[in-house]
Amino acid sequence: MIAALAKAIDWLAIQLVWAPWAIRLKFSRAPRNDAPSVPLDETLRPGLEDAVRFLQGPDFIPPQSHPAKVELIADKTGLSFRFPTPRPSEIEENNIVYGRIYRAAENWQERPAIVLMPGAPGSEYLFPFPIFARRCGRAGFNAITMEPPYRLRRRPNRPGAQHARGYLGSMEAPAQTIAEIRALVGWLKAAGCPAVALYGVSYGGWLAGLAACRDARLDAVVLNIPKVYPKMPCERTIWRGVREGMRMGVRFFEETSKTPLNLLLGKPAIPKEDILLIEAVHDLLLGAEPIEQLWHAWDKPEIWRLPHGHVSSVVAWGLTGRVLRWLSPRLDKSATRERATASA
């Protein structure tokens, strides 16, 4: 893709994402010229020290993980599932995990599985993950999608309820996601799936990287334009109120970057040959440099540098097939062994 077009798409996406926050700030503050700027969400201000202690402690990602107690639900469109979250929150709607299995075959338990992890908005659950999942099925792999915490059917009835516990509550959300992914991996392995991979995009790539640093059961991990460490997410927005509000929380980004949230401080629990990094060289949202830093920190696993921006890379032409071809020998190990035996 042309660099200027890729950057223009990213720039427009940044403005659209932060526009609702800008409107909220504009109409929630007293109309005084000397009124101080406020953070994007006042409830996020307290409890930073508690959040940092939580991230640095053993409860953030415990060493043990038990298989999820999955209930399968057959419907007209395929196979859905649900299970109680292994990390219950105070919000009842958020404590049931919903997902869908795109089966590769009727005896799907005998085929490898790819768990798809969306970005922060979770919109990939609706598009383009279903398209990606069907491509997985044609390649002989199951694909699994899950609704993220506080999204879709897990959204709280009370707006902002997930932030009631301040910074600590915000940090419990990624911990919950990772716990749910690991519980699902345990269930898939117990059900007979011979191999399980994670495919994460942006924020989902960040969480997939955190899981890869703690769970040696994973057979492969693809981090597509992953977030690497906490950083101010609105540097290029035209909305001055948003920029000013987020600058008041700069200490949050500084302190949490010293914790395991920073992928640069961790080491994968799986071989580097089973890790793929995908970088968008024209990325305006997260930038390409953090992924280059991660590539060095993780001893240079395979990396693809695409001529795209953050948004356009998600739907890059031909990328799905290329990723599946990379995953194939890592997941379909029985077929690989049979081909090697026949060749010998």
Stockholm file with secondary structure:
# STOCKHOLM 1.0

chainA/1-344         MIAALAKAIDWLAIQLVWAPWAIRLKFSRAPRNDAPSVPLDETLRPGLEDAVRFLQGPDFIPPQSHPAKVELIADKTGLSFRFPTPRPSEIEENNIVYGRIYRAAENWQERPAIVLMPGAPGSEYLFPFPIFARRCGRAGFNAITMEPPYRLRRRPNRPGAQHARGYLGSMEAPAQTIAEIRALVGWLKAAGCPAVALYGVSYGGWLAGLAACRDARLDAVVLNIPKVYPKMPCERTIWRGVREGMRMGVRFFEETSKTPLNLLLGKPAIPKEDILLIEAVHDLLLGAEPIEQLWHAWDKPEIWRLPHGHVSSVVAWGLTGRVLRWLSPRLDKSATRERATASA
#=GR chainA/1-344 SS CCHHHHHHHHHHHHHHHHHHHHHHHHHHSCSCTTCCCCCSCGGGSSCHHHHHHHHHSTTSSCSCCCCCCCEEEEETTEEEEEEECSSCCSCGGGGEEEEEEECSSTTGGGSCEEEEECCTTCGGGTTTHHHHHHHHHHTTCEEEEECCTTSGGGCCSSTTGGGTTHHHHHHHHHHHHHHHHHHHHHHHHHHTCSCEEEEEETHHHHHHHHHHTTCTTCSEEEEESCCCSCCCTTTTCSCHHHHHHHHTTHHHHHHHTTSTTSGGGCCCSSCGGGEEEEEETTCSSSCSHHHHHHHHHTTCCEEEEESCCHHHHHTCTTHHHHHHHHHHHHHCHHHHHHHHHHHC
#=GC SS_cons         CCHHHHHHHHHHHHHHHHHHHHHHHHHHSCSCTTCCCCCSCGGGSSCHHHHHHHHHSTTSSCSCCCCCCCEEEEETTEEEEEEECSSCCSCGGGGEEEEEEECSSTTGGGSCEEEEECCTTCGGGTTTHHHHHHHHHHTTCEEEEECCTTSGGGCCSSTTGGGTTHHHHHHHHHHHHHHHHHHHHHHHHHHTCSCEEEEEETHHHHHHHHHHTTCTTCSEEEEESCCCSCCCTTTTCSCHHHHHHHHTTHHHHHHHTTSTTSGGGCCCSSCGGGEEEEEETTCSSSCSHHHHHHHHHTTCCEEEEESCCHHHHHTCTTHHHHHHHHHHHHHCHHHHHHHHHHHC
//
